């Protein structure tokens, strides 16, 4: 039941780390990675929301959806800078 949720959690953590690293390097691909990061974080947040009976899943959902919103901002900011 939780396998998909856990998989998305791990993907979300991995892409967030990659996005942070590329942004810190000033990568020309930061916009692309931030867009992908937002999509994965949104998927993770939506999946975690399905487990409303678990408090940690609700906290994870909030964090993932907040991260997705910030990644969308970064993708837009990066686009405007490039």
Secondary structure, DSSP 8 states (H G I E B T S, - for coil): --HHHHHHHHHHHHHHHHHHHHHHTT-TTHHHHHHHHHHHHHHHHHHHHT-TT-HHHHHHHHHHHHHHHHHHHHHHHHHHH-
